[in-house]
């Protein structure tokens, strides 16, 4: 029996090292005959905001549970609090005010990684375009690249997400635009279904290095790539690598790299191109976005959906510098569109159209 008590005490002690139990109070003014649950929600929000003002706002993530049940309207109320759970221990109406008292469990683990609110975009495939630019002047005749060099490498490689050739309509758009200024012109005709596209340009040019001891002949590969969504650039990178294709030491007496090595070096160059494309696609695993509020058929929608990393439990907050926070909850979720519903009280919903929202930490 003593052993069991000791184990329980140790577990409680270890738990308290990572968590703090704090009591906080909140109040909401009753201004109309609305359902009391609305004022209860506002009182809980006030209690959590009071907690934030007491110096714990640096904690970085939370999930709110009341009596074992996740409350949809409260999950987003304290986006910067390290709240693990809370319970309402007292609530009452005094005159025209609704009062609540909460017990809140805070997480103080310093080793916990900060939630940077990036999300994994998961389109099933990306349309792609590849441009190969060869500058092979003053190179040996055996240094050859076919125009289909990159496409041949792509054909035997599996990417995640998949890469697919664009439709004819998309090809015409790509030809009419440069790599860094894509689709500035108004789109003509029906837009392609695939919103995500990968654009890659590979430049191969000579690289010379000679001194009294050795002479090196090489090729420099520079890869420019970017990913666009709805014809707007969301990711971009530039990678560069040097490959020695011929090397002579001691006036040609020793040649560690010769023409015989060319097939192997060419394969390494192809692998470098494939790895660079993989790195660009991997950036979709942590994509930051700030959607804007749009009005559609009398509803509030965001131009991002499940393929863009939005999940059914996400909540949003109006991005502004005001002290008053305006929150939204998700109502329905499609592949590239999310319908949201406002939770906070606002005077004019129309005034919010065009405003930017951000994901709420912990949702």
ZITANOR-V91537 format. One record per pair of residues at least 4 apart in sequence whose ideal C-beta (glycine too) atoms are under 7 Angstrom apart, sorted by the first residue. I is the first residue (numbers start at 1). J is the second residue. Records with the same first field share a line. If there is no record, write none. Layout:
BEGIN
I=J  J
END
This chain:
BEGIN
1=5
2=6
3=7
4=8
5=9
6=10
7=11
8=12
9=13
10=14
11=15
12=16
13=17
15=19
18=107  108  109
19=84  105  106  107  108
20=106  108
21=103  105
22=51  104  106
23=101  102  103
24=47  50  51  102  104
25=47  50  99  100  101
26=43  44  46  47  50  100
27=43  46  97  98  99
28=39  42  43  46  97  98
29=96  97
30=39  96  97  98
34=38
36=40  98
37=41
38=42
39=43  98
40=44  91  98  100
41=45  73  74
42=46
43=47  98  99  100
44=48  74  100  102
45=49  77
46=50
47=51  100  102
48=52  77  78  81
49=53
50=54
51=56  81  104
52=56  57  78  80  81
56=81  82  106
57=80  81
59=80  81  82  106  107
60=80  82  112  114  115  361
61=82  115  361  362
62=78  81  82  83  84  362
63=84  362
64=71  74  75  83  85  86
65=69  70  85
66=71  86  87  88
67=87
70=75
71=75
72=329
73=343
75=315  363
76=315  317  327  360  363
78=83
79=317  360  361  362
80=361
82=106  107  108
83=104  106
84=105  107
85=105
86=102  103  104  105
87=102  103
88=100  102
89=101  102  103
90=100  101
91=99  100
92=99
93=98
94=99
107=112
115=361  362
117=288  359  361
118=286  287  288
119=287  309
120=284  285  286  309
121=284  287  307  308  309
122=307
123=161  196  307
124=161  162
125=161  162  163  164  194
126=161  163  196  197  198
127=164  166  170  192  194  197
128=163  197  198
129=166  174  199
130=150  151  200
131=201
132=147  149  150  202
133=201  202  203
134=145  204
135=204  205
136=143
138=206
139=143  206
142=259  262
143=245
145=149  204
148=152
150=154  202  273
151=155
153=157  270  273  274
154=163
157=274
159=163  277  278  281
160=281
161=281
163=198
166=170  171  174
167=192
168=172
169=173  189  192
170=174  192
171=175
172=176
173=177  183
176=185
177=181  182  183  184
179=199  201  224
182=199  228  231  233
183=187  231
187=191
195=229  230  336
196=227  229
197=228
198=225  227  280
199=225  226  228
200=223  225  277
201=224
202=221  223  273
203=222
204=219  221
205=220
206=219
207=218  219  220  242
208=217
209=216
210=215  216
213=249
214=247  248  249
215=248
216=244  247
217=245  246
218=242  243  244  245
219=243  245
220=240  242
221=240  241  269  272
222=238  240
223=238  239  273  276
224=238
225=237  276  277  280
226=233  235  236
227=234  235  280  284
228=232  233  234
229=234
234=287
235=280  283
237=279  280
239=276
241=272
243=265  268  269
244=257
245=257  262  265
246=257  258
247=255  256  257
248=252  255
249=254  256
250=254
257=261
261=265
262=266
263=267
264=268
265=269
266=270
267=271
268=272
269=273
270=274
271=275
272=276
273=277
274=278
275=279
276=280
277=281
278=282
287=309
289=304  308
290=319  356  358
291=302  303  304  357
292=303  354  355  356
293=300  302  352  353  354  355  357
294=301  303  353
295=300  353
296=301
299=339
300=339  340  341  342
301=337  338  339
302=338  340  357
303=337
304=308  310  336  338
305=310  333  334  335  336  337  338
306=310  333  335
307=335  336
308=336
310=314  333  338
312=330  333
313=363
314=330  359  363
315=327  328  329  330  360  363
316=328  340  357  358  359  360
317=325  326  327  357  358  360
318=326  352  355  357
319=356  357  358
325=344
326=344  346
327=343  344
328=340  341  342  343  357
329=340  341  343
330=338  340
331=339  340  341
332=339
333=338
342=346  349
346=352
359=363
END
